[in-house]
Each structure stands twice: as structure tokens, then as C-alpha cells.
Amino acid sequence: MDVFKVPKVPPTTLKRKLSDSISPENAKRHKPSPMAFMQSDQSTSLKGKGKPSVTVEDAPEEDDEANDEPPEEFAPGNDADYFMEEDEDGRFFGGGLTKEQKDILSIFEDAGGEGVIGDMEELSLPAIRRLILKLERAINKNQDQRSKYPDDPTKFIDSEADLDATIKSLMPLSQVPALAYPELVKSETISMLIGLLSHENIDIVIDVVELIHELTDEDVGGEDEDDEDEGEENKRDAGMKMLMNALAEHSLLELLVQNFSRFNEEEESDRQGLFHVLGIFENMLALNPELSNLIVAKTKFLQWILSRIQAKVHDENRGYASELLAILLQNSRENRIAFASQSGMEMALQVLSQYRKKNPETADEEEFMENTFDAICSALQEPENKELFNESEGVDLMLIMMKEKLMAGSRAVKVLDNALSGSAGSKNCEVFVEALGLKTLFSAFMGKSKKKKVDVSAPASEETSHIIGIIASLLTSLASESPERTRLLTKFVEGDYEKVDRLLDVREGVEVRLKVVEKEISSEKKEMIRTGEEIGPEMDDLWYLRRLDGGLFTLQTVDYILGWICMEDDGIRSHVSVMLGRRSKSLKNIVDTLREYRDNVADGDDMEESDATSRRDILNGLLGFLESCI
């Protein structure tokens, strides 16, 4: 709702700018002087303890017959936009004050008054309770005046200004969460704030969401957070948890979603208000990730996000929406299925299609693009969504991005790695080869190695790791003796086995990196044995995960590919044996890697049980063949 309810004036004229019919110079002539403003009845309260407020007095009633003058205008020229000041925020939330009057009001507020806390030391429990009581009174007064004079903004303008100031006065409470948050919950302040989300004045709603965003920020507690002891930290965390639970119990997130339609993002203040709303969602999800499923199941938040990221013009809120989309899909099967059921896969691919021929223009837009790619990768963890990815022509789009070699290209490789993996990705593997993806894939894999010696000591890039993952999926899924599989194997033979040599280079580089990690683990083991510490299965699992991150996962994938192509082609096997010999290695080293891989299949990854069983069977077959060749 707009700031004022003025009879017979269209709402659109009440926006935050002056009407074209009145110039700033003309409007300025109608504004009261500072002295006239300060001589109002309410301004005299500056001498007392109460906080000054601004009022608009009714004109004295006179006999209509005796008074030939026209009735007093609501504003100069009966223009409601007169009350819209041009302050740095673009508007005043319903106070109807000029810039000059607002400056004077700021002086009044700086002078201090009841409930104003100018120093952090005053944030004691009694002071907090006074602020809460003041908020309750401000809400009640505003509700009373709005109900009595719904069509006369001059009657409730002061109470609206007081309510705004009172809400803002609660901001410092975020500095003392251990003390303030339990009191906010016990005093029903949360209920009062949630109730204000339905206030007629959208600016009051924005005040509330800005306050809640501040209160729920993960850095609440002030600059002394690093110096607080463990007991204080526990109290702060307990206070934050109590506040978050209370907000969730009062259906905060559901009510925020219902308010989305009230924000007009063409207005700066509304755009900032929506930014704070999205910030609340992020804060709540950070503290309690389990809310993710509840948000998607009980609100239209996911639907709104999918709509918001499709905006043609990029802005901060669009980027924030993509970040929240990635968070919602990160660890929730239910949300990933909901994403697909609401045409999310098709929408996200459509959004990314704009980056086929161009790079993001800003760092913020680049982050938006990455978040959208991440959301698709998360969705592809579910087998059902891999089929939807194919139906939405996702494979073709990713290949186009790879060919263009822009920023989106490396992200497209990651998406394809996810889309082609597992038994559910078999169809995507076939489509990939049919779409001539092998040429694009191996061109990216070889890079500049044809012209320049590759530095094997350098770690494999993330893109290279995903390319290796795609090759492994193709070898796993493409049917034996099929044209697609034959075309894949031919790639390793052509060019005098140059792709095989590239694989061996990657293998050597990964081994160098892995040896560093294994040396560190060996030192830790010796130290634990020396000190008599017990080395249990949990510690062994942690060390294995460290080795996977340190290069073992890539080494296992490379040796899995080498095992396949050695078994499929005698020429490749002979070439691999010769090249390994030059590095003082042999097929036995590949066997050792694959044996450990087999013994730990499905440990440390999200592989489905059926896929894990299939992978173990394949590894047993590869091991049987390679062991016979040693």
C-alpha cells in the first residue's frame, strides 16, 4: 500500500517522486519555514523528556457561509506527491516531511529522548525492556489512529513516523544477542514484529525485514566476538537459536513469501527491502539447513526464485536468488525433485543459454552464472533429473558452450560430468557421442599439449578432472561393440596414441601431488604411535578421504580408464606398458590402484548402491585381465 490513503487520488501518484506538474522550485515555495515547523504544538516537547514528533494541525472550523475562501488544500495544488521528499533513500516512509523538516527532526532525535540509547553500555536488560514497551505502544497508537482516520493521513502521520523510529531503535540489540534475544522471545516482541509484516505501509514492512535481517546475521555480537570466552559464545549461540526458532514458529518465512508481490523493484527502497528478505532466508538456512525442505514444501519460494532468475536485466537480487537456489538444492533430494517438477531444469538451462556467445559482464553476474550451474549439478544428483536434462537438450547446450571456449565452457564440463555419470546417465552418454561431443571433449583434454610439453608436476585442473570423469562414464555406459564405443576407442588410437600419453602425463602429475599428502599422513601416524595414541577405523577413514582430496580420486579414475582401454585394445596395452616402463612403472602399479579402488567403492562418494555394485564388478573384471598380463 502507498504511504498515504488520499481519497480520489490514484495510488500510482503516491510514488516516491515529485509530480511532473510541480517543479522542485515551486514546491519549495510551499514548504513551511524551519521556525514555523518548530513552533508547532508538538515541537515544544523538546523542552521536556519526551521525544518530539511532527503533527499537521487541522484548520479551524468556520461558518461556510461566512467564509468565501476555498477550503484548505490537502497539499499545494492538491498534489499528494508533495509529501514525497527527495532524501538519499528516495522517500520517507509515510511521514509527509519535507527535506528541511526531516533535517530538523534529525536534530530532535540527536538531542536524545525517552528510549533512545546512544551508548552500547546502556543496553542493559531494563533498557531493552523499555525499548520493547515503546515498540508495543507505538504499534498500538498507530493501529488506533489508522483505524479511526483511515482516509486522513494527516491524523496518523506522526504515529507512523514514531513507529518507524521505534523499529529502527531496536537495531543495536544485535550487539547483545545473549541478553536481548531471550527477552524478545519471552515478551512476545517477535509476534508483534511478525504482525507488522501485514502493515498497510510497505515502508514499515521494509523496516521490519531490515531489523530481522540484522538480528539474524551470523556476525551478531559486535566486534568483540573474537575476545569473548566460551561461556559467552554459548550464550550468544543459544540466544540466536531461540530467536530463530521463535521466528520459524511464527511462520516468518511463509509470511515473507506472501509479501513478495508487494515489493516494486523499480523503486530503490523496495529493491533494498527485498534484498533484506532474501538475506533473512540465507541466515535462517545457514543456522538450520533443515528449514530448506519446509520452505520449498510449504511456500512458493522456489517458484518465485525460478521466476526471478529469468529476469532479462541482471541485478543484485537476481544474483541473490540464484545463490539461494543453489543452497536449496545442495543437500535435499526432495527439493531437487521439486525443482524438476516445476520445470526448473528447463528454466535454468534457458537462463544459462545466454552465455553461449558472451561472458558475464560483471563479477556479480559471473557469480550468478556459477550459482545457476551449481544448482543444475545438484539437481543432476537425482537419477530422475538426468532424463529431464536430456529432454531439455542440456547435453547439446553444454557442448556448444565447450566449443565457444568462454567462461561457461569449464562449467559446462562439470555439468556434463554429473549428467553422464551412473546408470541413469547412460542415455546422456549416447546422446553425447551422437552430438559429436568426442571431438570437443578430447580437444579440451589435449589443450596445448600438442604444441608444448605439459608440466606433469602441475596438479590436474578441475576441468581436466571432470573431462576424465566424462571419459570414465562413457567407458562404463556405452554398450560393448556399439558404434559409439568404437568411436570412443578410436580416439585413443589415433594420433599415435597421443590421448593415452596425455592420460599418463596426468597420472604422473597426480602421483607427485599424492606422495606429498601420503608423506604427511605417514608422519602423523608415526607421531601417534610414538605418543601411544590409538589409531582406529575412524582415523583411517579420515586419512583415506584426505588422500582422495589429495589426488587419489583422480588417480583412480585415470587408472580405471587405462584399465578399460588396455583390455579393449592390444596396441594400447603395449604402448601403455612401454611408456610406464620409461617412468619406472608397470601395469602392476595400475593394478594396485584399482585394487584399493575396488575395496573402497562407494566410500567417500554419493554413488547409488546399484552403481557401486556394478562398478565393483567392472573393477574385478579389469583386475582379472590386468593381473594376467603382469
Secondary structure per residue as TSV (DSSP state, phi and psi in degrees):
chain	resnum	aa	ss	phi	psi
A	1	M	-	360.0	149.8
A	2	D	-	-75.7	173.0
A	3	V	S	-62.6	-45.1
A	4	F	-	-118.1	145.2
A	5	K	-	-97.4	87.0
A	6	V	-	-99.5	123.9
A	7	P	T	-60.4	138.5
A	8	K	T	64.9	19.7
A	9	V	-	-117.5	121.4
A	10	P	-	-57.7	140.3
A	11	P	G	-57.1	-31.6
A	12	T	G	-65.5	-18.9
A	13	T	G	-82.1	-3.8
A	14	L	G	-98.6	14.9
A	15	K	S	-71.3	-179.8
A	16	R	S	-87.3	46.0
A	17	K	S	-152.6	160.1
A	18	L	-	-72.1	148.3
A	19	S	-	-66.8	150.4
A	20	D	T	-62.4	-24.7
A	21	S	T	-77.1	-12.4
A	22	I	S	-123.3	121.7
A	23	S	-	-82.5	158.8
A	24	P	H	-57.1	-33.0
A	25	E	H	-67.3	-43.3
A	26	N	H	-65.4	-41.8
A	27	A	H	-63.8	-35.0
A	28	K	H	-64.3	-32.4
A	29	R	H	-67.0	-25.1
A	30	H	H	-86.2	-12.8
A	31	K	S	-73.5	140.5
A	32	P	-	-69.2	153.0
A	33	S	-	-73.8	161.9
A	34	P	H	-58.2	-37.8
A	35	M	H	-66.6	-40.4
A	36	A	H	-64.4	-37.3
A	37	F	H	-64.7	-45.5
A	38	M	H	-73.6	-16.6
A	39	Q	T	-88.0	4.1
A	40	S	S	-67.5	160.7
A	41	D	T	-57.9	-41.5
A	42	Q	G	-72.3	-30.0
A	43	S	G	-68.5	-20.7
A	44	T	G	-67.5	-14.2
A	45	S	G	-69.7	-5.8
A	46	L	G	-60.6	-28.1
A	47	K	G	-72.7	-21.7
A	48	G	S	-96.2	-165.6
A	49	K	S	-87.2	-22.0
A	50	G	S	-69.1	155.3
A	51	K	-	-76.0	127.7
A	52	P	-	-66.3	151.3
A	53	S	-	-138.9	168.2
A	54	V	-	-109.1	133.7
A	55	T	-	-129.9	160.6
A	56	V	-	-116.7	114.6
A	57	E	-	-79.4	143.9
A	58	D	-	-71.5	143.9
A	59	A	-	-68.3	144.7
A	60	P	-	-59.9	137.6
A	61	E	-	-77.0	131.1
A	62	E	-	-129.7	163.6
A	63	D	-	-63.7	123.4
A	64	D	T	-58.8	-37.0
A	65	E	T	-71.3	-28.9
A	66	A	T	-85.6	-10.6
A	67	N	-	-114.2	108.7
A	68	D	-	-87.3	-6.2
A	69	E	S	-75.2	148.6
A	70	P	-	-66.1	155.1
A	71	P	-	-60.7	151.0
A	72	E	-	-62.4	133.9
A	73	E	-	-74.3	149.4
A	74	F	S	-60.9	-39.4
A	75	A	S	-153.5	163.9
A	76	P	G	-51.8	123.1
A	77	G	G	71.7	16.6
A	78	N	G	52.6	34.6
A	79	D	-	-99.9	112.2
A	80	A	G	-66.7	-25.1
A	81	D	G	-68.5	-10.5
A	82	Y	G	-57.7	-33.0
A	83	F	G	-78.6	-6.6
A	84	M	-	-86.2	103.2
A	85	E	-	-78.5	161.2
A	86	E	-	-107.5	75.5
A	87	D	-	-91.4	-178.5
A	88	E	T	-66.2	-20.9
A	89	D	T	-92.6	-5.5
A	90	G	S	96.8	-15.9
A	91	R	-	-170.9	162.9
A	92	F	-	-109.3	137.2
A	93	F	S	-76.7	47.5
A	94	G	S	109.1	5.9
A	95	G	-	-81.7	-25.7
A	96	G	-	71.9	28.1
A	97	L	-	-99.5	147.4
A	98	T	-	-79.8	170.8
A	99	K	H	-60.9	-40.6
A	100	E	H	-64.5	-43.7
A	101	Q	H	-65.5	-37.8
A	102	K	H	-64.0	-38.2
A	103	D	H	-61.9	-41.0
A	104	I	H	-66.7	-41.1
A	105	L	H	-61.1	-35.9
A	106	S	H	-64.3	-37.3
A	107	I	H	-63.1	-42.7
A	108	F	H	-58.0	-46.6
A	109	E	H	-66.4	-37.6
A	110	D	H	-66.4	-26.2
A	111	A	H	-68.2	-18.1
A	112	G	-	94.6	154.0
A	113	G	-	-170.4	-172.9
A	114	E	T	-63.0	129.6
A	115	G	T	85.5	-5.3
A	116	V	-	-85.5	127.0
A	117	I	-	-110.3	109.9
A	118	G	-	-95.4	-9.2
A	119	D	S	-136.9	141.5
A	120	M	G	-62.7	-25.8
A	121	E	G	-65.9	-20.7
A	122	E	G	-81.8	-3.4
A	123	L	-	-79.9	60.3
A	124	S	S	-89.2	172.8
A	125	L	H	-60.4	-44.1
A	126	P	H	-60.0	-39.7
A	127	A	H	-65.5	-39.4
A	128	I	H	-63.3	-42.1
A	129	R	H	-65.5	-34.2
A	130	R	H	-65.9	-39.6
A	131	L	H	-63.1	-41.7
A	132	I	H	-64.5	-42.8
A	133	L	H	-64.0	-39.8
A	134	K	H	-63.8	-39.0
A	135	L	H	-62.6	-45.0
A	136	E	H	-59.9	-43.5
A	137	R	H	-65.9	-40.2
A	138	A	H	-64.8	-40.1
A	139	I	H	-64.6	-47.8
A	140	N	H	-62.1	-42.2
A	141	K	H	-65.1	-43.1
A	142	N	H	-65.5	-42.5
A	143	Q	H	-62.4	-40.8
A	144	D	H	-64.1	-46.9
A	145	Q	H	-71.0	-34.6
A	146	R	H	-67.9	-36.0
A	147	S	H	-72.4	-32.9
A	148	K	H	-76.8	-39.0
A	149	Y	-	-127.9	63.7
A	150	P	T	-63.3	-24.8
A	151	D	T	-106.8	10.0
A	152	D	-	-128.8	89.6
A	153	P	H	-58.4	-26.3
A	154	T	H	-63.9	-19.0
A	155	K	H	-83.8	-27.7
A	156	F	H	-116.3	9.0
A	157	I	H	-62.8	-40.5
A	158	D	H	-67.1	-44.1
A	159	S	H	-66.0	-30.2
A	160	E	H	-69.5	-40.4
A	161	A	H	-65.8	-41.7
A	162	D	H	-63.8	-39.9
A	163	L	H	-63.3	-42.9
A	164	D	H	-60.5	-47.8
A	165	A	H	-63.2	-37.0
A	166	T	H	-67.6	-41.4
A	167	I	H	-61.4	-43.9
A	168	K	H	-65.3	-29.3
A	169	S	T	-68.1	-13.4
A	170	L	T	-84.2	-9.0
A	171	M	G	-54.2	-44.4
A	172	P	G	-62.1	-12.3
A	173	L	G	-63.0	-21.4
A	174	S	G	-67.4	-14.6
A	175	Q	G	-82.0	-16.7
A	176	V	-	-130.7	60.9
A	177	P	H	-61.5	-36.1
A	178	A	H	-62.8	-33.2
A	179	L	H	-91.0	-42.2
A	180	A	H	-82.8	-41.0
A	181	Y	H	-64.0	-43.8
A	182	P	H	-59.9	-35.4
A	183	E	H	-69.7	-37.9
A	184	L	H	-60.9	-39.5
A	185	V	H	-72.1	-45.5
A	186	K	H	-66.3	-31.9
A	187	S	T	-87.7	5.1
A	188	E	T	67.3	17.1
A	189	T	H	-63.0	-35.5
A	190	I	H	-58.6	-43.5
A	191	S	H	-61.7	-40.2
A	192	M	H	-65.2	-43.6
A	193	L	H	-65.6	-42.0
A	194	I	H	-62.0	-38.2
A	195	G	H	-62.1	-31.9
A	196	L	G	-70.7	-12.5
A	197	L	G	-66.2	-15.9
A	198	S	G	-102.7	13.8
A	199	H	-	-62.5	146.5
A	200	E	S	-63.6	-29.8
A	201	N	-	-91.7	114.5
A	202	I	H	-61.7	-25.3
A	203	D	H	-68.6	-33.8
A	204	I	H	-67.1	-40.0
A	205	V	H	-59.8	-43.5
A	206	I	H	-63.7	-39.2
A	207	D	H	-56.8	-44.2
A	208	V	H	-66.5	-45.7
A	209	V	H	-67.6	-33.5
A	210	E	H	-65.1	-40.7
A	211	L	H	-63.8	-47.7
A	212	I	H	-64.7	-37.2
A	213	H	H	-60.1	-42.7
A	214	E	H	-66.3	-42.9
A	215	L	H	-67.1	-30.3
A	216	T	T	-96.0	3.9
A	217	D	-	-62.8	141.2
A	218	E	T	-67.1	-17.7
A	219	D	T	-96.9	17.6
A	220	V	T	-59.9	146.0
A	221	G	T	122.8	-10.3
A	222	G	-	85.9	-174.1
A	223	E	G	-74.8	-15.2
A	224	D	G	-87.3	10.3
A	225	E	G	-59.2	-36.0
A	226	D	G	-70.3	-22.6
A	227	D	G	-93.9	-7.9
A	228	E	-	-75.3	148.4
A	229	D	-	-79.2	175.6
A	230	E	H	-63.1	-36.1
A	231	G	H	-63.4	-43.7
A	232	E	H	-66.2	-38.1
A	233	E	H	-64.1	-40.1
A	234	N	H	-64.0	-40.2
A	235	K	H	-64.7	-41.0
A	236	R	H	-62.8	-45.8
A	237	D	H	-63.9	-38.6
A	238	A	H	-66.0	-40.3
A	239	G	H	-63.9	-42.1
A	240	M	H	-63.3	-43.1
A	241	K	H	-63.4	-40.7
A	242	M	H	-62.4	-42.2
A	243	L	H	-65.1	-46.9
A	244	M	H	-60.5	-42.8
A	245	N	H	-63.2	-40.9
A	246	A	H	-65.0	-41.4
A	247	L	H	-63.2	-41.8
A	248	A	H	-66.4	-40.6
A	249	E	H	-65.2	-29.0
A	250	H	T	-90.0	16.7
A	251	S	T	58.5	39.0
A	252	L	H	-56.7	-50.1
A	253	L	H	-63.9	-38.6
A	254	E	H	-63.6	-41.2
A	255	L	H	-70.0	-34.8
A	256	L	H	-63.6	-41.4
A	257	V	H	-62.2	-39.6
A	258	Q	H	-64.2	-23.2
A	259	N	T	-87.0	-7.1
A	260	F	G	-54.0	-40.3
A	261	S	G	-67.5	-16.0
A	262	R	G	-83.4	-15.6
A	263	F	-	-87.6	127.5
A	264	N	-	-104.6	102.0
A	265	E	T	-72.2	-2.5
A	266	E	T	-73.7	-18.0
A	267	E	S	-97.7	132.7
A	268	E	H	-58.2	-43.5
A	269	S	H	-65.0	-39.9
A	270	D	H	-66.5	-38.5
A	271	R	H	-63.9	-41.4
A	272	Q	H	-67.8	-36.9
A	273	G	H	-61.6	-42.4
A	274	L	H	-66.0	-35.3
A	275	F	H	-59.9	-42.0
A	276	H	H	-65.8	-36.6
A	277	V	H	-61.1	-47.0
A	278	L	H	-63.7	-34.2
A	279	G	H	-64.1	-36.1
A	280	I	H	-62.7	-44.3
A	281	F	H	-59.4	-44.0
A	282	E	H	-63.4	-43.7
A	283	N	H	-63.0	-43.3
A	284	M	H	-65.6	-41.0
A	285	L	H	-70.0	-32.1
A	286	A	H	-65.9	-38.8
A	287	L	H	-80.3	-35.3
A	288	N	-	-137.0	85.4
A	289	P	T	-58.9	-22.0
A	290	E	T	-65.7	-18.7
A	291	L	H	-66.1	-18.2
A	292	S	H	-54.8	-49.9
A	293	N	H	-64.4	-39.1
A	294	L	H	-63.8	-42.5
A	295	I	H	-60.7	-46.7
A	296	V	H	-70.5	-37.3
A	297	A	H	-74.6	-35.4
A	298	K	H	-108.5	-4.9
A	299	T	S	-131.3	175.5
A	300	K	S	-100.3	26.7
A	301	F	H	-62.7	-45.6
A	302	L	H	-61.8	-41.8
A	303	Q	H	-61.5	-41.5
A	304	W	H	-65.5	-43.0
A	305	I	H	-60.5	-45.8
A	306	L	H	-61.6	-35.3
A	307	S	H	-71.4	-39.9
A	308	R	H	-68.4	-37.6
A	309	I	T	-72.3	-12.0
A	310	Q	T	-86.4	0.5
A	311	A	-	-56.5	142.2
A	312	K	S	-73.4	-34.2
A	313	V	S	-99.9	129.9
A	314	H	-	-83.5	138.9
A	315	D	-	-147.7	-178.9
A	316	E	H	-62.7	-40.1
A	317	N	H	-69.7	-32.1
A	318	R	H	-64.4	-42.2
A	319	G	H	-64.2	-39.2
A	320	Y	H	-65.1	-38.8
A	321	A	H	-62.6	-41.0
A	322	S	H	-66.8	-35.6
A	323	E	H	-64.6	-43.4
A	324	L	H	-67.2	-33.8
A	325	L	H	-61.6	-45.3
A	326	A	H	-62.4	-38.0
A	327	I	H	-66.3	-43.8
A	328	L	H	-62.7	-33.3
A	329	L	H	-93.3	-7.3
A	330	Q	H	-59.7	-46.5
A	331	N	S	-131.9	24.6
A	332	S	-	-129.0	113.0
A	333	R	H	-63.1	-41.8
A	334	E	H	-58.8	-43.5
A	335	N	H	-70.2	-34.1
A	336	R	H	-65.9	-39.1
A	337	I	H	-68.0	-40.8
A	338	A	H	-63.3	-39.5
A	339	F	H	-56.8	-46.4
A	340	A	H	-69.0	-39.6
A	341	S	H	-67.6	-22.9
A	342	Q	T	-98.2	25.5
A	343	S	T	61.6	26.2
A	344	G	H	-64.2	-37.3
A	345	M	H	-61.8	-47.4
A	346	E	H	-64.4	-41.9
A	347	M	H	-63.8	-45.4
A	348	A	H	-64.0	-40.9
A	349	L	H	-65.2	-36.4
A	350	Q	H	-64.6	-40.5
A	351	V	H	-62.7	-43.0
A	352	L	H	-73.0	-20.5
A	353	S	G	-61.6	-21.9
A	354	Q	G	-68.6	-15.5
A	355	Y	G	-97.9	16.2
A	356	R	S	-67.1	-41.7
A	357	K	S	-111.7	-4.3
A	358	K	-	-145.6	155.6
A	359	N	-	-90.0	158.8
A	360	P	-	-58.0	146.1
A	361	E	S	-82.4	-25.4
A	362	T	S	-133.1	167.0
A	363	A	H	-63.5	-36.0
A	364	D	H	-66.1	-39.4
A	365	E	H	-70.7	-33.2
A	366	E	H	-63.2	-40.9
A	367	E	H	-64.6	-37.8
A	368	F	H	-59.4	-45.6
A	369	M	H	-61.8	-43.4
A	370	E	H	-64.8	-40.3
A	371	N	H	-61.7	-39.3
A	372	T	H	-68.6	-40.5
A	373	F	H	-60.8	-43.7
A	374	D	H	-62.2	-38.1
A	375	A	H	-62.2	-42.3
A	376	I	H	-65.3	-41.9
A	377	C	H	-61.1	-40.5
A	378	S	H	-64.6	-43.6
A	379	A	H	-62.1	-32.8
A	380	L	T	-74.6	-3.1
A	381	Q	T	-69.8	-18.9
A	382	E	S	-94.5	128.1
A	383	P	H	-54.4	-38.7
A	384	E	H	-60.5	-33.0
A	385	N	H	-78.4	-18.2
A	386	K	H	-68.2	-34.5
A	387	E	H	-68.2	-41.0
A	388	L	H	-63.2	-36.3
A	389	F	H	-60.2	-42.1
A	390	N	H	-67.3	-43.9
A	391	E	H	-63.3	-29.7
A	392	S	T	-86.9	10.3
A	393	E	T	60.6	36.1
A	394	G	H	-66.6	-37.2
A	395	V	H	-61.0	-46.1
A	396	D	H	-62.4	-42.3
A	397	L	H	-63.9	-43.5
A	398	M	H	-64.0	-37.7
A	399	L	H	-66.2	-38.4
A	400	I	H	-61.2	-42.8
A	401	M	H	-63.7	-39.0
A	402	M	H	-64.4	-39.8
A	403	K	H	-65.6	-36.7
A	404	E	H	-72.0	-22.1
A	405	K	T	58.7	38.4
A	406	L	S	-97.7	-170.6
A	407	M	H	-56.1	-37.8
A	408	A	H	-68.4	-17.8
A	409	G	H	-60.1	-48.2
A	410	S	H	-66.9	-33.5
A	411	R	H	-69.9	-34.1
A	412	A	H	-63.7	-35.8
A	413	V	H	-61.8	-42.2
A	414	K	H	-62.7	-42.2
A	415	V	H	-62.0	-45.1
A	416	L	H	-63.7	-37.0
A	417	D	H	-58.5	-41.4
A	418	N	H	-72.9	-39.2
A	419	A	H	-70.2	-30.4
A	420	L	H	-93.0	-9.7
A	421	S	-	-78.2	153.7
A	422	G	S	75.1	171.4
A	423	S	G	-64.8	-30.5
A	424	A	G	-70.0	-15.4
A	425	G	G	-94.0	6.3
A	426	S	H	-58.6	-45.2
A	427	K	H	-63.2	-39.2
A	428	N	H	-64.7	-32.7
A	429	C	H	-63.4	-43.6
A	430	E	H	-64.3	-45.0
A	431	V	H	-61.9	-38.7
A	432	F	H	-58.7	-46.6
A	433	V	H	-69.9	-41.8
A	434	E	H	-62.3	-30.7
A	435	A	T	-85.2	16.1
A	436	L	T	62.0	36.2
A	437	G	H	-74.7	-20.6
A	438	L	H	-63.0	-41.3
A	439	K	H	-62.2	-45.4
A	440	T	H	-65.0	-41.7
A	441	L	H	-63.7	-50.2
A	442	F	H	-74.5	-24.6
A	443	S	H	-64.7	-42.6
A	444	A	H	-68.3	-36.2
A	445	F	H	-66.5	-42.8
A	446	M	H	-73.6	-33.9
A	447	G	T	55.8	-127.8
A	448	K	T	-98.2	12.1
A	449	S	T	-65.8	-21.4
A	450	K	T	-68.4	-31.2
A	451	K	T	-100.5	-24.3
A	452	K	S	-139.0	141.5
A	453	K	-	-63.6	130.2
A	454	V	-	-80.2	137.0
A	455	D	-	-78.2	101.0
A	456	V	T	-69.9	-19.0
A	457	S	T	-75.2	-18.5
A	458	A	S	-74.3	139.3
A	459	P	-	-66.0	148.2
A	460	A	-	-62.1	134.4
A	461	S	-	-68.8	163.9
A	462	E	H	-61.4	-38.6
A	463	E	H	-62.9	-43.3
A	464	T	H	-62.1	-40.6
A	465	S	H	-61.1	-40.5
A	466	H	H	-71.3	-35.6
A	467	I	H	-62.2	-43.2
A	468	I	H	-61.9	-38.6
A	469	G	H	-62.9	-38.9
A	470	I	H	-64.5	-44.2
A	471	I	H	-61.0	-41.8
A	472	A	H	-62.5	-40.0
A	473	S	H	-65.9	-39.4
A	474	L	H	-62.9	-43.5
A	475	L	H	-66.3	-30.9
A	476	T	H	-75.9	-39.2
A	477	S	H	-98.8	-31.9
A	478	L	S	-68.3	131.3
A	479	A	-	-62.9	144.4
A	480	S	T	-61.4	138.1
A	481	E	T	67.8	5.3
A	482	S	-	-76.5	154.5
A	483	P	H	-57.2	-37.1
A	484	E	H	-63.7	-42.0
A	485	R	H	-69.3	-38.5
A	486	T	H	-61.6	-42.1
A	487	R	H	-63.2	-36.6
A	488	L	H	-65.8	-47.6
A	489	L	H	-65.0	-33.1
A	490	T	H	-61.1	-33.8
A	491	K	H	-60.4	-32.5
A	492	F	H	-79.5	-22.2
A	493	V	H	-86.1	-38.5
A	494	E	H	-64.8	158.6
A	495	G	H	66.6	32.4
A	496	D	H	56.5	45.6
A	497	Y	H	61.8	32.3
A	498	E	H	-65.4	-32.2
A	499	K	H	-69.6	-33.8
A	500	V	H	-65.8	-42.8
A	501	D	H	-61.9	-38.3
A	502	R	H	-64.5	-40.9
A	503	L	H	-60.2	-43.0
A	504	L	H	-67.3	-33.5
A	505	D	H	-64.2	-44.2
A	506	V	H	-61.4	-41.7
A	507	R	H	-60.5	-43.5
A	508	E	H	-64.2	-42.8
A	509	G	H	-63.4	-40.0
A	510	V	H	-66.4	-38.8
A	511	E	H	-61.6	-40.8
A	512	V	H	-60.5	-45.3
A	513	R	H	-67.4	-39.0
A	514	L	H	-67.3	-34.4
A	515	K	H	-61.8	-34.6
A	516	V	H	-63.7	-45.4
A	517	V	H	-65.0	-43.5
A	518	E	H	-66.0	-31.5
A	519	K	H	-66.9	-40.2
A	520	E	H	-63.4	-43.6
A	521	I	H	-64.8	-39.4
A	522	S	H	-62.1	-40.6
A	523	S	H	-64.7	-39.9
A	524	E	H	-64.6	-40.1
A	525	K	H	-62.4	-45.1
A	526	K	H	-62.1	-39.6
A	527	E	H	-66.4	-40.3
A	528	M	H	-66.1	-38.3
A	529	I	H	-66.9	-40.0
A	530	R	H	-63.6	-38.4
A	531	T	T	-87.9	-0.3
A	532	G	T	80.5	14.9
A	533	E	-	-75.5	145.1
A	534	E	-	-81.3	134.4
A	535	I	-	-104.5	102.0
A	536	G	-	-98.0	-179.8
A	537	P	H	-59.1	-34.8
A	538	E	H	-63.1	-40.5
A	539	M	H	-67.2	-39.5
A	540	D	H	-62.0	-39.4
A	541	D	H	-65.2	-41.0
A	542	L	H	-64.0	-41.3
A	543	W	H	-65.9	-37.1
A	544	Y	H	-65.2	-40.7
A	545	L	H	-64.3	-37.9
A	546	R	H	-63.6	-39.3
A	547	R	H	-66.2	-38.5
A	548	L	I	-60.4	-46.2
A	549	D	I	-68.0	-27.9
A	550	G	I	-84.3	5.9
A	551	G	I	128.1	-12.8
A	552	L	I	-63.6	-38.1
A	553	F	H	-60.9	-45.9
A	554	T	H	-65.0	-39.6
A	555	L	H	-62.0	-42.2
A	556	Q	H	-62.4	-41.3
A	557	T	H	-67.5	-42.4
A	558	V	H	-61.6	-46.1
A	559	D	H	-68.8	-29.6
A	560	Y	H	-62.4	-43.5
A	561	I	H	-66.1	-45.7
A	562	L	H	-61.0	-39.4
A	563	G	H	-61.5	-43.4
A	564	W	H	-62.2	-52.5
A	565	I	H	-71.5	-27.5
A	566	C	H	-67.2	-38.1
A	567	M	H	-72.5	-31.2
A	568	E	H	-80.9	-28.3
A	569	D	-	-141.6	122.3
A	570	D	H	-64.7	-36.9
A	571	G	H	-62.7	-41.5
A	572	I	H	-64.3	-41.4
A	573	R	H	-62.1	-42.3
A	574	S	H	-64.3	-42.0
A	575	H	H	-65.0	-42.2
A	576	V	H	-62.3	-43.1
A	577	S	H	-61.0	-43.1
A	578	V	H	-64.8	-47.0
A	579	M	H	-67.7	-35.4
A	580	L	H	-66.9	-37.6
A	581	G	H	-60.9	-36.8
A	582	R	H	-66.3	-19.6
A	583	R	T	-102.4	14.6
A	584	S	T	60.7	35.4
A	585	K	-	-125.1	175.9
A	586	S	-	-153.8	178.8
A	587	L	H	-61.0	-22.4
A	588	K	H	-61.9	-34.3
A	589	N	H	-64.5	-37.4
A	590	I	H	-66.9	-40.6
A	591	V	H	-60.2	-44.9
A	592	D	H	-60.5	-41.5
A	593	T	H	-64.8	-46.0
A	594	L	H	-68.3	-30.5
A	595	R	H	-67.2	-44.3
A	596	E	H	-65.5	-37.5
A	597	Y	H	-59.5	-47.8
A	598	R	H	-60.4	-42.1
A	599	D	H	-69.8	-16.2
A	600	N	T	-122.4	17.2
A	601	V	T	-57.1	134.5
A	602	A	T	79.3	-1.7
A	603	D	S	-90.6	124.4
A	604	G	S	85.5	6.8
A	605	D	S	-138.5	178.4
A	606	D	-	-103.8	27.7
A	607	M	-	-65.3	135.0
A	608	E	-	-63.6	151.4
A	609	E	H	-60.4	-40.3
A	610	S	H	-64.8	-39.6
A	611	D	H	-67.7	-37.5
A	612	A	H	-63.4	-42.1
A	613	T	H	-62.6	-44.2
A	614	S	H	-62.5	-42.1
A	615	R	H	-65.1	-39.0
A	616	R	H	-62.6	-41.3
A	617	D	H	-62.9	-42.4
A	618	I	H	-63.7	-44.1
A	619	L	H	-62.5	-39.0
A	620	N	H	-62.1	-40.4
A	621	G	H	-65.6	-43.8
A	622	L	H	-64.2	-42.2
A	623	L	H	-63.3	-41.2
A	624	G	H	-60.5	-41.4
A	625	F	H	-69.9	-49.3
A	626	L	H	-64.9	-37.5
A	627	E	H	-63.7	-30.4
A	628	S	H	-74.8	-16.6
A	629	C	H	-94.0	-10.4
A	630	I	-	-76.9	360.0
